[in-house]
Amino acid sequence: MAHWPQHNLLRLPNKLGSVLSAHVYAGSHALSPSTPLIVFLNPLSEPASSWLDVIHAFRARCPAAWMIRYDRYGQGASGPDPADAEGLNAPEQAVEDLVALVRDIVGNETNVDQEAEVEHEVEDIPLVLVGNAFGCALARLYAAKYKGVRGVLFLDHYMTDTDSISLLPPPQTGEPEELTSTRREMERNLDPKVVIGGMRREHIPLLLPRCDGPPLPGEPFVTVGMHDPVPFAEEECKTNLGMEPSITLKYIQPHWEAYHLGLLKLTTPERAKGPMVVKGAAHNIQSEQPEWVVQELKEMVESIMQGLPPLPELEEGD
């Protein structure tokens, strides 16, 4: 079995003009239809390093699993997207980049050369997607289009059916100043035209207009975790966005809760779990409450592995 170094600056076949920073963590067994492959998908404002605590803890719990964390083009240690004049990424393009990344790794690890054979091999390997915020939206887009996804763990899913600003009441003469200032800060920081983490996101409502559908093909396991409302309002929104906590809790929080509830309809009831409030987590659940993520991921992977061919016995020295 090939042993990947932890860090690779890859050049994808269709984007040789820029590098993609990816970390690949080999499992205890060769990559195969018996070994889960877990891919971590970043939010807009956090790089792949935000998954480190989860990855290190999970390796001890499930040594057979393979894991990938990476920075999208225009984010973290990766270069600009060579397909865009401004070097920016877009949701549809980010999904195709992920496809190319997974195929590149699977092709190398399984010694399959032909493109059609690599595609078939990828579909046979049980893929688990773990996303935080905008990474959840990319996970849904991937799972809706490509085969092989057996599980999706959503961590504070980005609300694709609203620009958030629209959740506030229309401006009125004499309205409280905290409402006016919150609206102003939201427009400055959250307007869909604002590029964050190298990502264009104006069209995400057209790609994912609903939280509850269409159902994901293959009926994957779906687990939904979301932020703790008070830390989210007081830390994430107030500290980082200048939004008044009372406004967040009154106008934003109810819609977010309803959105997360709707995500359970993306699969069958027996394979859906949540939504669960992750106590103490403001938004970046993977770095704020990594043990919660590890436990839920472990439960999901164990459920998936029950339906896989048994792992072969490791020979001495492997």
N, C-alpha and C positions, 0 to 999 in steps of 0.2 A: 504494500500500500504506500502510495506517495505521501510524504509528510510536508504539508504546506507550512512555510514560515507564517508566523502570526500576521505579519504585515505584508501586503502586496500592493504595489502601485500598478494597476492593470491598465491595459489599453484594449478596450473592447473592439472587436473586428470592424464594426461600422463607425467607430469614433476614435481612430488612431491618433487624431490630433490633440488629444487631451488624456489625462490620467484619471482613473477612478481609484480612490483609496478604499481598500477592502481588507478586513481581517477575517481569516478563515480558521475555524477551530475544528480540527479533525476529531472524530469520535474514536472510540476504542476498537471499532470494527470498520471494515471497508464500506464505503458508501454503496448502498444497495436498497432494494425495495423493503428491506428489513430494518433500515436505519433512518430515523426521522432526520430531516434537514430543516433547521429552524433559521428563519431570516428575520432580523430585527430592523424595523423601519422607523426612521427618525422623525421627530416633529420638525416644524419649520426652523425653530430657533436653537435646537440642540444637536450637536454632532453625534457620531456613532459611539464616541467614548462614554456617552450617558448610559450605555447598556452594560458597562464593564462589571458592575457589582452583580447584576443578574447573571451574566455569563459565567463568571467565576464560581458563583454559588451553585448554578445549575449543573455545571460540569461534574461536580461531586455527586449530585443526585441522579443524573442520567448520563453516565459516561459514553453510552453508545451513540448518542445524538451528535450530529454535526451542526455547527452554528456559523452564521455569517453576520457580521455587522459591517456597514459601509456608509460612507458619505456620498450623497447624491452629487451629481455635477453642480458646481456653483455653491457647494456647502462644505464646511470643514476643510479637510486636507485634500479634497478632490479638486481638479481643475475646472475651468469653465466648460459649459456645454458647447462643444464645437458645432452642434447643429443649429445654434441660435446666434444671430449677429451680435447680441449683447452678452452671450455666454450664459444665458439664463435657462432654467429647466421648466418644464410644464408637466402636468399630471400624466397625460397620455405618453409623453416621451419618457418620463421617469419609470413608468411600468415597462416599457420596451427595454429600457436600460437594465432593469432588474431581470427581465427574461434573458437578456444577453449575458448578464453576470452569472446567473444560475447555470445556464447552459455551458458557459466557459468552464466553470468549476466542475460540473458533473462530467463534462467531456474529458477533462484532464484526469479526474479521479477514477473513472471507469474505463479509461483507454478506448473510448468510442470516438471515431473520427468523423464519420459521415453525419451531415447535419440532420438528416431524417432520423438516424439512429440516436443521436443525442437528444432530439426532441422527444422521442419515445421513452428514452431512459429517464428523462426528467419527469415525465408524466407518471412513471412507475414509482419514483421515490416519494415517500410521504412528506409533503411540504407543510410546515407550520409557519404562519406569518404572525408576527407580534408587532403591533404598531402603537405608537403614542401620537395622539392628536392628528396632525395631517397625515402621518404615516398610516393611520387606520384607513383613511380614504384611499390611499394607494393600495393597501392590502385588499380592499373591496374591489377595486378596479382590476387588479391582477386576478383575484379568485373568480371574478365574473367572466373572464376571457380565456384563462388558461387552465388546463387540467392538472390534477395532482395535489391540490390544496386539501389537506385533511383537517386542518384546524386553524382558527383565527382567534387571536387574543386581542381584543380592543381595549386600549387604555386611554380613557378620556377622548373619545372620538371627536374630531373636528366636525362642527355642525355645517353640513354641506347644503342645507336647505334654507339658510339665512345668512345675511352679512353681519348679523348680531346687532348692528346699528338699528336695523328695522324693528328690533324687539322693543326699543324705547318708544314712548309716546311721541307724537309729532310735536315740534317746538310750539310753545304757546307763550303769549305775553304774560309776564308775571310768574312764570314757573320757577321752582326752587333753583337757586344758583348751582347746587350740586348736580342737578339733572342737566343743566346747560353745560357745565364744565365736563361732565362725564361724556356727553354726546360729542363734544369737541375733541376730547382725547381719543374716543373710539374712532372717529372719522380720521384722525391723524395717524393712528396706529393700526387700525383693523380694516380700513377700507380695502375691498378686494383688489384694487389697483396698486396697493402698496406691496412691493416685492419684499418677501422675508425669506432668508435662507436660500437666496438664489432661485426661488420658485415663483413662477407666474400662477395665479390661482383664480383669475376672473371667471374662468369657465367651469369651475368645479360644481356649481349648482346645476349646470346643464348635464354634467356627467353623472352626478348622484343627486337627483332632485328630491329623493325620498330617503328616509331612514329605514323604512320597513320593507324595502324591495328594490328591484326584484330579488327573489330568493337566490342564494348562491348555488351554483351547480354542484352536484355531488353530495349535498347535505353535510358539509363539514361541521365539526364541533365549533361552537361559537361561545366565547366567554366575554362578558362585558364588565369592565371595571370603570368607575368614574371617581372624580375628585371628591374630597371632603368639602362641603359647601362653604363653611366659614373660613378655613385656611385659603381656599381658592379666592374668595372675595377679598380677604384681608392681605394676603401675600401676593398671589399671582396678579390679581387685577389692580389692587391699590398700589402696590410697590412698583410693579413693572409697567402698568398702563395708566396709572393715575386715576383709576375709576373708583368712585365712592362705593364702599362695601354694601351699603344699604340699597343702592341702585342695582348692583349686581345681583343681590339676593332676591330682590323684588321682581326684576324684569328679565334677567338672563337665566338664572338658575332653573325656573320652572320649565323653560323650553329645552334646556340641556337635559334635564331629567326625562322629559317625554321623548326626546331624540334617542337617548340610550335605551329606553324601554322598547322603542320600535325596532332597534337592531336585533332583538331576539327573534324577530320574524324572518330573518335572513336564512334560517335553517329550521329543521324540525324541532318541535318542543322538547323531545327527549335529548337533543344534542345542544340545547341552548341553556346558558347559565348566566344569571344576573338579572338586572344590573346590580352590582355591588358597590357600595361606597367604601373607598379605601381610606380608612381613618388616618388623618394626619397628612394626607397627600394633597398638595395644592394644585398640581397639574402634571408635572413630569414624574409620574408614578414610578417609573423604572429607577430613578435616582433617589426619590424621596422615600419610597417604601419597597425596596427591591425584594425583600423576603416574601411579601405578598405576591409579587409577580412570579417568583420562583415556585411558590407552592401551587398557584393556579396553572402555571405552565407544566409543572410536573404531573398534575392530575390529568391534564389534557393529553399529554404525550403518552402517559400510561394507558389511557383509554384507547388511543390510536394504535398503540403497539399490540394490544390484545387481538387486533384483527390482522396483524402482519405475520408473515412467515417467521419462524423462530430464528434467533441469531445463532450463528455457528459457534461452536466451542472455540475459544482462543487457544492457539498453540503456545507452548511455553516459549517465552522470549518475545511474544507479540506485545 
